[in-house]
Amino acid sequence: MTSPARSMSVRFGTTSRRVLACLGLGAALAVSGPTAGAGDAKPVDYLRDVKPLLDKRCFVCHGALKQKSGLRLDTAKAMLEGGDGGPVVEPGKSGESLIVEAVTRDESRMPPEGEASALSKDEVAMLRAWIDQGAKAPADEKPQTDPRKHWSFRAPERPAAPAVSADRAGWVRNPIDAFLAVEHQRHGLTPSPRAEPAVLIRRLYLDLIGLLPRPEEVRKFESDPSDQAYEAIVDRLLASPQYGERWGRHWMDVWRYSDWDGFGAEVRESQPHIWRWRDWIVESLNADRGYDKMIVAMLAADEDAPGDADAVRATGYLVRNWYLFNRDTWLDATVEHTSKAFLGITLNCAKCHDHKYDPIAQTDYYGFRAFFEPHKVRTDAAPGEPDATKSGLVRVYDADLATPTFLYTRGDSAKPVKDHPIDPKLPKVLQTQVALAAPQPIAVPRFEFYRGLDPAVRKTKVDAAQAELEARHDEAKKADQTLAAATNPTAAARAKAGVEAARKGIEAAKANLASLTERINADDAAFSEPPAPDATARAQSAAKTERRADLHTAEWNLAKADLALADADTAVVDAKTPGLDERKKAAAATKAQRDKARLDLKTKEQAVRQEAKAYSPLAPQYPRTTSGKRLALARWLTHRDNPLTARVSINHIWMRHFGTPLVASVFDFGVNGSAPSHPALLDWLARELVDSGWSMKPIHRLMVTSSAYRMRSSTGGPGDPNLAADPGNRQYWRMNARRMEAETVRDNLLWLTGGLDLALGGPDLDPETAMTVPRRSLYFRHSKEKRVPFLRMFDSSNVTSCYRRTESVVPQQALALANSPLSLAQARRLAATLETTPVNDAAFIATSFERVLGRKPRPQEQEACTAFLRSQAERLGEPAKLSAFPPSPAAAVAPAADKARRAREDLVHVLFNHNDFVMIY
C-alpha cells in the first residue's frame, strides 16, 4: 500500500516541493500517527476557533496582502483549493493535511517566527480536530479584506452634513450635531438636556485654559446663559495665554515631551534646555500657528527656516529622542513615535519583519528611518550667553549627509545588510494619494554652519575677553594694595609674588583679546566669497598670535602655581596649627601642579618657535548643507491629501474635549486598530481642519459650541432607555464625565487662592519644589526619573508613551489631597480669604462651595457642613481629647488659633477632597 505521504508527493510532483518548502515540510513528509476519530474530540467551531488562529498567525503571509507560493488561508475554500502545490487541507484526514505538517515539523516550522511563535499543543489539536471533523465552514465565508483598501489609507473627503428630521433639527447648532443627531435617531437615543450654566462654564474653563472660573464669572453666566454670552466666553478663553499652556500640555503628551534625564550630572536621555521646545509649543498654540506648520518646524525647522533661532527650538521634538548609549535606540524611538504621533500607524511593528496587519514591508521601516539618519543634536549658546551649558539652544542638524541606512536582519543591529543601502521612502500604500517629493539639499546660512561668523556670538566673546581683562586689572590693584599694606618681610614676599601673578594675568588677558581679534579677522578673510587674497597670511598671523597668547597664559598659570606653593609651604611651617598632615598633603599636591605648569610652559615656548598655520576656530564647524530629507517628509505629512495626518490630530482634539476618541486606538489607525465610531464626522472634521489652514482654534470653537458638548454628563438613572441602547455612550448622547488631569488638580489648588504664578515660560523647575513654588505644573521638570510625586499620583503623563492618559482610582490619590502640605496650606489660605468680611457659617459654607466646587451646596450638604463646623470646633476646643500625630515639618501656613476659624479651614480642606472638585462633569 502506498503511504499517504508517498501518494501526496507523487500527486503534487515538482510543484508540491515548492509549497512544501514554503510550509516548512522539506522534500518529503513524515507520516503522522493514526488519525483520531472525529467523534473523539469536542466539536470545533471554525469561525470561533480556527479562523481567529489563522488570522493571528498565518494571514500575514497567506492572506489578502501576500500569497506565498500562491496559497491563501483566509477561507476554508482557499485552503481546499490550495496554492502552487494543491490543497493543504484534506477533510477528515488531518494526518494527510499539509497544513498540519507545516505547523508541527521540528525544522522550518510554520509560522517562520521562531519557537516563540509556534502553535501550542492545544492549538494544533484544535486544528486537527477541525479537519478530522470534516473541515466544516460557512459556504458564504468572506475572504480577508485587502489591507490596501483600509479606510484610513484613503484620503478623507468632506461629506455633506446629513439632513436631520424636523423633530431633532432644533438640537443642531453646527455640523457636528447633525452627524451625531442622525446616529441618535438611528439608535433610538435622545440627547441629554443642556448642562446647568454653572456646570457648563466650569467645563469650558477647565477644557480651554485648565483653570476654574471665578464665582463672579459663574454668576454672570448664570444670569445670561445665552448663546451669544457663551460664545463670547469661548472666544475670550481661546485668546487667553493660558490656552497655550493647557493645550500645550496635551500635545506634549502626544509628542512625548521629556526634560533631560540621567544620574547626577550625566545626561542619558533628552537634553538640557529642551524646555525651549516646550515654550515654542505654548507660543505656537497661542498664536494659532497651523498644525501643519508645527509639524514642519518640529521635524525640519533647520531646513525649512535656516538661520531662524526662534524656529529651530521646535526641533526639540527630535532632540527628545536622543539616547546616550545607543543611536539605534534613538532612531528607533524617532521612527516609532513619529509614525504614531502624526500618522497613527505602528511602523515599529515592521522593524524585524513585514508588518503582520498593515501593508508595510520591513524595508519600509528602514526607508522611514533613512529620513532621519543624517541628523544629530547640538547645543548652541543662547544669544548674549558665552556658555552654552548655562543658557543653550539645543537643536538638530544634519551631521553627515552620506550616512547610509541598512536593513537589520530580524531587526538585529549586529546583522546589517550592507550591500543594499536603503534610500528614504514611504510605504507604497501611503503614497497612493500623495507622492513624496524627492529630497533636495538645502544650503545652511554662514552663521549656522559656523557660529563664529555670527556678530552676536563674536560680540559675546569679545565682551567676555574685555571683561576678563578688566577683572585682571582689578586683581592687580588689589595685589598692589596688599603689597603696600604688608608689615613684615614674609607678608611682603608673598605680596610681591601676588603682584607678579597679577601682572602675568593682565598680560595673558591682553594676549587673549588680541588673539581673539586676529582670529575674527582671519575668519572674515577665509569665509568671504570668494576668500580674501590675504586669507592665508591672516590665518598664519592669527595662529602666531594665538600661540603667544597660550604662552602668556602658561606663564600666568605658573605664577599662580608658585604663589599657591608659597602659601602651602608657609602653612606647613606653622606646625602649631592642627591638621599638619593634611597641609603636607595639600602642599605636595600643589607642588605637583606647579611642576605640571612648568612642563606646560616649556611646551608653549617650543610651540611659539615653530611655524604656525592653523588657528583655533571660534566655534565648531558643521556641514554647509542639509540633506533635505526631513523637510521632504514633513511636507508630505502635511499635504492636504495625506490620508492620516488630519484624522489623527482631530481624533486627539476630540478625545480631550469629549472624553473618548472617535478612533479608540489613538496611535493605530491601521488594519488591527479600531474602526471609527463616526467615520463621516471624523472625515468632515479632518477636512475642516485642512480647509481652515490647519488652524486649531476654529476646531476648538466648533466643538465646544456644539450642542453635543453642552449636554449634561448625568443619565436619567437605571431606567434611562439611552443606557439600555448605548451603555458605553459610543453615540455621544450625553457628555462624558472625567477626572481632572494631574496638572489641573495641582494648578487649581493654587489658583483658588489667587496664588498661582501665571508667568509664561522659562527653564524647567526642580520637581522637588513643586509643593512650594506656585508656577503652573507644566514648567516643572518631567522625565522618567525626575517627576513631581504629587502629579505622578494623579496619573501625570508617561514620558515613554502617552497618547492617551490612564485614569486610575486608587486610595493614594485621596490620601495625597488629604495629607499634601500644598492642599492643607491652600485650604488655610482660602479660608482666610473667604473670611475677609464677617460672615456666618451658612454664608461661609455657600461661598466655599461656590469657590471650590463651582456650585451652591444642596440642602443636605448645607446641613452636614453646618454640623461639621459645630462639632469640629468643639473637638478643637478640647486638645487633650484629640489624637496626637508624630512630629512633622513645620506647615507652610500655620493653622488658625481660633477654633471656629480652624474648623472652617478644615471644611475647605474637605472640599478639596470632594469628588466634585477633581471631576469635570
N, C-alpha and C positions, 0 to 999 in steps of 0.2 A: 504493500500500500504506500502511495506517495504521501509524504508528510505534508501538513498544511503549509509549512514554510516553503517546502520544495515546490509545491504547486503554485504558490504565490510568486516565487521567483521566476518560474517558467512563464506564468501568465503575463507578468509585467515586463519581463525581459530587461533590456538595457535601460529603458526609461525608468523602470522601477528603482534602479540603483540611484538615480538622481534624487528621487523623492525619499528613498531610504536614507541617503546621506543627509538630506535636509532634516529628516525626523530623528536622526541620530541612531539608525539601526545598523549601519555598516553595510557590507556587501551581502551578508547572509543573516538570517534570522534564527535566533534560538527559540525552540518551541516551548511555550509556556506550559504549565501544568494543566491537568484536567480542568475544563471549564465548569465552574459551579453551576448547578441547576438554577434556572431563572427564578424558581419558586423559593430558593434558599435565602434570598435577600429581600428586605422590605422594598416595596415599590419606590422607584426613583422618579421624581418629577423633573422633567427636562428643563422647563423654564425656571423652576425654583432652584434646582441643584446643579445641573450640568452647565447650562449656558452662562450663568454668572462666573463659574470657574474658568471656562474657556475665555470669556471676555477678559478676565483679570490676567490670565497667564499666556494666552495664545493669539489673541486678535492683533496684537502689535505686529506680528509677522505674517499672520494668515487671516487678515480681515479686509475691510474696505480699502485701507490705505496701502497695504502691501499684501502680495500673494506669492510668497516664496515658493518656488517650484510649482507655480500655478495653482496652489492649494489655498482654499478658504475654509475656515472652520466656524464662521459666524452663523451658519444654519445647518440643521441636520441634513437637509437636502444637499448642501455643498459638500458635506463630509462623505455622503454616499456617492456623489459624483467623483470626488477626489480631485487630484491635480495631475501633474505630469505622469505620475505613476499609478493612477487609478484610485479607487475608493480607499479610504483609511478606516472605515467602519464596516464591519460585517455583522449585520443584525443577528443577534442570538449567539454570536461567536466572538467573545472578547479575546480569546486566545489567538484568533486569526486576524485581529484588527490591528493594523499598523500603528494606529494612534496609541494603543496600549503599550505596544513595544517601545514606542518613542519615549514615553514618559517613565518607563521602568528600567531601561537599559542602564548599566553602570557607566559605560563610556558614551560620551556625546549625547547625554540625556537631554531631553527637551523639558521645559524651555531652556535655552542655552545661556542661563544666567548664573550657573554655579550651584553648589549644593543647597545654598540657602533658598533657592527658588524652586527646588524640586517639589513635585506634588507629594503631599503626605500620604501615608498608607491608607488613611480613611478616604482621601480624595481619589486615589487610584481605585480603591474598592468600589466607591460610588460610581466611577466612570465604567468599570467593568460591569457592575450590576445593571446600569442603564442599557449597555449594549446587549447583555445577556437577556434582558427583558424585552428585547426587540427594537431597541433604539427608537422608541416612540417619541414623536414631536408633533406640534401642531402643523397642519397642512398649509396654513396661511402664514407661517413664520416669516417675519420680515428680516432681511439682512441688515448688518450694521450700516448706519448712515455714513456716507463718505465724510470724514472729518474736515475735508477741504471746503465742504459746503456748510460748515457750522455757522450759526447765526453771527457770532462775534467776529468772524473773518470777512464779513461783508460790510461795506461802508454803510453807516446809518443813513436813512432817508427821512426827511421830515414828513411824518404822516399828518394828514389834516386832523384837527381836533374833532373828535366824534360829536355827532348830534346827540343831544340829551333830551329825554322826554320832558314834556311840559311840567309834570309834577315835580321834577328834580331840577329844572332849569334855574330856579331861584337860589339854589345852593352853589351854583357855579360862578366863581369870580374870575377865573382865568383858565387857560387850557389844562393846567394840572388837574383842576377839579373835574373838568369834562372827561378826561381819561379815567379818573377814579370813579366818577359817577356811573358810567356805563358798566363798570365792573361791579359796583354796589348793586345795581339793578339786576345784573345777570346772576348774582349770587344771593339775591333776596335780602340784601343788607340795607339798613337805614343808618345814615351817618349820624354820629353823636351830635348833640347840641353844641353851640359855641361855648367855649370856656368862659367862666366868670372873668370880668375885666382884670381883677387883681391877679388871678392865676395866669391870664394871657400875657399881661405886661411883664410879670416876673419871668415867664418862659422866654419871652422875646429878649429881655435884657441879658439873661444868662446865656442864651444862644449866640447873640451877636457880639457882646463885649465881655461876657463872663463875670459880670458884676450885678448885684441886686439893685433894683430901683429904690430910690428913696421913698419913704412913706408919702411925702407930698406929691411925688410923681405918680404914685399909685392912686392917690385920692383924686388928682386932676383927671386921670384917665377914667376913673370910675364915674366922675361927673359928666364926662363926654367920651363915651366909648365908640364914637362914630368911626366909619372907615377913614375919613379924612384925618381925624386925630391919630388913629392907629398908624396910618401910612407916614404921617409926619414924624412919628417916633421912630419908625423903621429907618427913614432917611437920616435922621439925626444920629442914630446908633451906627449906621454904616459909615458915616463921616467921622465918627469918633476915633481918636488914635488907639483907643483900647480895642477896637475891632481887629486891627492888625495883630495885636498881641494874642487875642482869643483864638483867631483862626490861624495865626502863625503856629501856635502850639499844636493844632490839629494837623497841619501839613508837616510839621516837624516829626510827628508820629509816623506819617506815611513815608517820609524821606529819611527816616532813621537818624535824626539828629543825635549826635553824641559829642559831648566835650571830650577832651583828651583823657586817656585812661592809662594807668601804669602804677608801679610801686615806687614810692618816693619821688625822686625827680625824673625817673625813667619814663619815657613816653612809649607805650606799646601799641595803642590804637588811637585813631583820630589824631588831632594835633592841637597844641595850644593856639589860641587866637581864633579858633574856629567860630567863636561867638560872633564874629563879624558876619558870618553867613546867616546866623540867627537874626541879627539886626537887619540884614538885607531882606530877609523873608518878611519881617514885620513891616518894613518900609514899603516894600513892593505891594503888599496887600493893601496897605493904607492908600497907596497911590493908584490902586486898581490896575496895576500892571497886568497885562494879559497873561493868562495861564500859559499860552504858547511861548511868550517872551520869557517867562520864568524858566520854562524847561530849557530853552536855548541857552540862557545865561548859566544855568546850573551845570549843563553838560559842556558848554563851549564858549563861555564869555571871553576867554583869552583869544578865541578865533573870531568870534562874532563882533567883538568890540575891542580890538587890540589897543593896548595902551590905556584903557579905562580902568583905573584902580578901583573905582567905585563898583563897577560891574563885576570885576573879577572876584569880588567877595563871594559871589554866588557859587563859584566852583568849590566852595566848601562842601557841596553835595558829594563831590568825588573825593575830596580830602578825607571826608568822614570814613571812607572805606580803608584808608591807609592802615597797614599792619606791619609791625616792625620785623617779625620773624620770617615771613614768607610772602613773597609777591604773588604767588598763585592764590593764596587765601585772599589777598587784597583784591585781585581781579575777579576771582570767583564771586565775591560779595558784590562787586560792581555789576557784573553780568546778571546775577540773580535778582538783585533788587531794582536795577534799572528796568528790567523787563516786567517785574511785578508791579512796581510803583506807577509806571506810565502806560504799560500795555496790558497789564493784567494777565500775563501768561507766565507759566512756570518753565522758563527756558533752562533753568538749572537742572531740570529733570533729564536734559539731553547731554549732560556733561560726560557720562560714561557710556551711553548707548543712545540709539534713536529714542525719541520720546514715545512712551507707551500709548499715549492717547491722542496727542496733537500731531499734526503733520510737520514735525520738526525733526530734522536729522541731527545726528551728533556733530556733523561738520557745521551745522548752523550755529550751534553753541559757540564753537571756536571762531566762526565768522563774525559773530557778535562781539566776542572778546577782542577781535582784531581792531575794532573801532577804538578801543581804549589802550591797546598795547603800548603805544609810544609815550603815554603820559606819566608824569611823576609829580611829586609835590615839592614845593619850595616855600620859604618864608622870607618875604621882603620886609625891610624896615618900613614902618609906617612913616608918612610924611612928617618931617621935623624930628624924627627919633633916630639917633645914631645906632641904637642897639635893637636889633630885630627880636631878641629874646624878651625884651621888656614890652615892646609895643610893635608887634609884627602883623603883616598881612599875609596869611597863609593862603596859597592858591596852587593851581595846577598849571602845567606847561608841558609841551611835547619835548621830551629829552632826547629821544633817539628815533628819528623817522624811519630808520631801516630795520628796527627790531621786528623779527618775524614772529608769526603766530603759528604754533604747531598743534595738531590734534594729539591728545594724550590717549594712548591705547587703554581702554577701560577707565579712562579718567585718571590714570596713574601718571603723575608728573615725571616719574623716573623713566617713562616709556614714550617719549615724544616721537612722532613720525616726522623726522626731519627732512625727508626727501620730498615732502609735499606741503610747503608753507601755505597757509590759508589767508586769503585776502578778506577785507571787510565785506560782509554780506549779510543779508537777512533771509529768513525762511521764505521760500517761494510763495507760500500761501499768503504771506503778509504783503507781497508786492503786486498782488493782482489788482488792487485799487490804486496804489501809489508806488511808482518805481523809485528806487533810491538813486539820487544823482551821484555821479562819480565824485569822490572827494578831491578837492583842489587845494594844493599847498597855499598857505597864506603868509605873507611877509609880516614879520614881527617888527614893531617900531624900535628905533635905535635905543630908546630909553628902557625898553622891555628886555631885549636880549642882552643889554649891558647897562645895568643901573648906574654905573659910574658916569654915564653921559647925562644923566638927569640933573638939571640945575638945582633942583631941590635937594637931591642927595649930595651933590657937591657942596652946597651951602651948609648942610648939616655937618659934613665932615670938616669943612674949613672952620666953621664956628666952634666945633669941638676942639680943633687944634689950637685955635686962638685962646679959647677958654683954658686949655691946658697950659699955654704959655703964661697967661695971667696968673694962674694958680702957682706956677713955679716962681714967678716974681714975688708973689705974696709969701711963699715959703722962704725965699731969700731974705726978705725984710725981717721976718721973724727970727731967722738964723742970725742976722746982724744984731738984732736987739738982744738975743740970748748971749752973744759974744760980749756985747757991751756990758751986760749985767753980770758977767762971770766974776766971782770973788776969790777964786783960788786957782792955782795952776792946773789942777785936774779938770775943773769945770771949763777953764779957758781952752784947754787942749781939745776937750770934747766939743766945745762950741766952734772951734776953728774947723774941725772935721765936718761939723754940720754946715758951716758956711761953704766949704769946698763942695760938699754933696749938692747943696742948693744951687751953686754956680754951675755944676755939671748938669743939673736938671734944667736950668734955663737954656744952656747950650743944646741939650737934647731936644727940648721943645721947639726951639728956633729951627733946628735942623729938620725936625719932622714937618713943621709947617712949610719950610722951603721944599722939602721932598714932595709933599702933597701938591704944592703949586706946580712943580715940574712935571709930575705925573699927569695932572689935569691938562697941561699944555701938550704933553706927548699924546694923550688920548685925543685931543682935538685934531692933531695932525694925522693920527693913524686912522681915525674914523670919519674923516671928512670924505666927501665924494667928489672927485677921486682923492686918495690920500695926498696930503701936502708934500711938496718936493723935499722938505727937510724933515719928514717924518722919522727917518732913521736916525738922523742927528739928534732930534729931540728925544727919541727913545734912549739913546746912549747917554745923553746928559741926565735924563731922569733916573736912569739906572745908577750912574755915578753918585748923584745927589742922595739917592735912597741908601746907598751903601755907606756914605758918610754919615747919614742920619743914624743908621744902625750902629756905626762906630761910636757916635756920641751917646747913644742910648746905652751901649755896653759900658762906656766909661762911667756914666751916671750910676748904672747898676753896681759897678764895682765900688764906687764911692759910698753908696748906701750900704753895701755889704761890709766895707771897712768900718763904717760908723756903727753898724749893728754889732760887729765883733768887738769893737772897743767897749760898747755898753755891756756886752755879755762878759768880757774879761773883768770889767770893774765889778760886776755882780758877784763873780766867783771869788775875787779877792776879799770881799766883805764876808768873811766866814762867820761873823756873829749872827747874821740873819738866817733864820731857819730855811730849810729846803736847799741845802748846798748841793746835794747830789742831782737834784732836778736842774739847778742852774748850770752845773757842769755839763749835763747832757745837752741843755739848750745852747751852751757855748760851743760844744762840739758840732752841733747841727749848723750853727751859724758859720763856723769856720768852713764847713763843707760847702755851704752856699757861697762863701767868699771865694773858695777855690774854683767853684764852678763858674763864677762871674769872671775870674781871671782867664780861664780857658776860653770862655766865650769872647772876651775882649781880644785875645790873640787871633781867634778865628776871624773876627770882624776886621782886624788890622790886615790880615792876609788878603781878605776879600777886597779891600779898598785898593790894594796894589795890583789886583788883577783886572783884566779888561771886562767891562760890563756892558751888555747889550739889552738885556730884558729887565723890565721893572715890574713890580707887583701891581696888578690891576686894582682899581678902587672897589671892585665888586666882582662876583662870579660872572662869567660869560656863558650865555645859553644859546641854543640854536637860533638862527636868524629867520627860520620859517617854521610853521607848524604843519602838520600833515593834512589838516582839514577834515580828518576822519570823524571826529566827534561832532563837528558842525554839520557835516552831511547827515549824520544820524539824527541830530536834533531837528533839523529842518524836515526830515522825513517824518519824524514823530509828530510834528506839529502841522503837517499838511492837513488841510481841511477834510480831505477824503480818507485820512488814516482811519481804519475801521475801529480802532480800540481806544485811542488816547482820550477823546472827549467822553466816551461812555464811562471809562474808568474814573475820570475826575468827577463826573456828575454823580456817579454812584457813591463816592466818598462824601460829597457835599450833602447829598440826600440823606445818607445814613446819620450824619451828625445833626441834621435838623429834625428828622422823623424817628430816630432811634433804631431803625433797622434799614439795611440796604435793599435796593431793588434787585441786586445780584448778591446772594448771600456769601458766595466765595469771592470776597472783595479783591483778592490778588490772583484769582484764577478764573478767567473768562473762557477757558479752553473747554475741550470736549468733556473733561472729567469734572468741570466746575458746575455750578448751579445755573439753571435756566433763570432768566429774569422773571420776576413776578409780574411786571408790567412792561413788556418789551416795547410797545408803541410809545409809552410815556418816556422810557429811557431814551429812545432814539429821538423823540421830539426835543427833549431837554438837551441832548448832545448837540443837535443841530442848532438849537437856540444859543448855546454857548459859543459855538463856532461863528455863527452869523452875527453875534454881538461883539465880534473881535476878541473872543476868548475872555471877555470881561466877566469876572465872577460876581461883582456886586449886584448887577441886574438879576443874576440867577438866585442869589440870596433873597433879593426883594420879591421875586416871583414866588419863591417857595413860602416865605413867611407871610405873604399877604394872601395866600390861598385859603379857601375855607377849610381845606384838609388840615392845614397847620393850626387853625384856630379852634379845632374841636376839643372837647373835653377828653381827658385820658381815662376817666372813670367809666364803668359799664353800668348797665341797668340792673345788676345783681345776677344771681344764679339763673333766674328765669329769662334773662335777656335773650331773645331769639338770635341776635347777632353772635352771641357766644356759641350757640349751637352750630350756626352756619360757618363761622370762621373764628374758632377759639384763639388762633395764633395771630389774629389781626393782620393777616397777609394782605388783605384788600384795603387796609387803612380806613376802616370805618370809625376809628377813634384815634386819638393821639397816643403814642406810646410813652408811658411814664418811664423815667430813667434817673439814675443817681448822678449827682454832680461828679465830674472828674476830680481827681485828687487836687489838682492845682486850683480848681474853682472853690473847693471846700476851704483850703487854706487862705486863698485871696480874700474870700468874703468874711472870714473871721476878722481880718484886718480892716476890710472895707467898712464893716458895720459901725466901727468906732471913728471912722474918718482917719484912721492911722495908716492906710495903705499908701505907700510912696508910688506915685504914678509916673515917675521919671522913666523915660524910654531908653532902652539900650544900655550898652556898656559891657565891660568884661564879665565873665562868669564869676559868680559869687560862691564862696565856700559853703557847701551844703550844711556844715555844722552850725552855721549862723542863722539858719532858716527860722528858728524859733524866736529870734530877736531882731533880725534885720527885716524891715517891713517892705521889701521890694516884691514885685509880682513873682510868682513861683517859677515862671519860665526862665528867669535870669539866674537861677541857682545851678551850679554845676550838675550835669546829668550824664552819667556814664555807668558802665557796668559796676564799677567798684566805688563810685562816688555819686551817691544819690541821697536826697533828703529822706530820712527814715519815715517821717510823717506822711510824705507823699507816696512812698512805697507801700505804706499800709493801705492806702486807698487806691491801689492799682494804677500808679503812675506808669507811663509807657515803658515797655520792654525795649531797651535800646538796640537789641539784636534784631527784632522784628515786631512791629506793632501796627499792622494795617487796620486792625480793629481791636480796641481795648477790651480786656476782660472786665467783668463787673462782679467781683466776689462779694459775698456777705459772710463776714467772719466776726467772732466776738472781739477780736483785737481792734476793730475799727471803732466800736463803741467805747472800748477802753481808751483808745487814743484820744477821742474827743473828750472823754470824761477826765482823763488824767494829764492831758497835754498841758504843759505850762503856758503854751500860747493860748489855748481856748480859755483857760482859767483867768489869765491876765486880761484877755479881751472881754470876758464876761464882767469883770470888775470895772474895767474902763467904760463899757457900755452902760452898765447900771448907773455909774456916776453921771454919765452924760444925760441919761433919761431923768435924773433927779435934779436937773438944774433949776427947776421951779417946783415949789411944794405941790406934791400930788398924793392922793390917797392910794391905797393898794389897788383898788379897782381900776383907776386910771393908769397906774404903773403897769398892771398886767396887760391892759389893752394896748398900751404904747409898745410894750416889749414884743407882743405878738406881731404887731404891725411892722416893727423894725426887723425882727429876726425871721419871721415866717411869712411876712408879706400879706397877712390877713388878720381879721379880728378873731378873738377867741370865741369858740362856741360856748353856749351856756354852761355845759358840763365842765368844760375846760376852765372857764372863769371861776366856777365854784371850787374845782380841785386846786387851782393855783392860790385862791384866797385861803383855803385851808392849809396849804403848804406854807405860805408865808407866816401864818399864825403859829403853826406847830414848829416850824424851823426856828423862828425867833425864840420860842420857849426853850427849845433844846440848846440853842446857842447861849441862852441866859444862864444855863447851868453847866459850865465847862467840866465839872467833875464827873458828870454823867456821860460825857462824850467819849467815844473810842479814841485812844491815842494811836497816832501813826508814827512810824520810825522817822527820825530826823531826815530832812530833805534840804536841798539847796534853797536859799532864800528866794521867795517868789518875786517875779518881776514887778508885780503890783501887790502891795500888802492888802489884806482884807480890811474891810471897814471895821472900826472899833465898835460902832453902834450895832446891836444885834438885829434890829429891824432892817438896817441898810445891808448888813451882811446876808440876811435872808433873801433880800432882793437880788443881790449878786448871785446867790445860788440859784435863784429862779431863772435868771438869764442864762446861767451855765447849763441848766436843764434844757432850756430851749435850743441851745447849740447842739444838744444831743437828741433833739426831736427828729423823727423821721422826715417831717415836712421841711426841715432846714436843708437836709442833704439831697432831697429829691427834687426833680424837675417834672412837674405834672402837666 
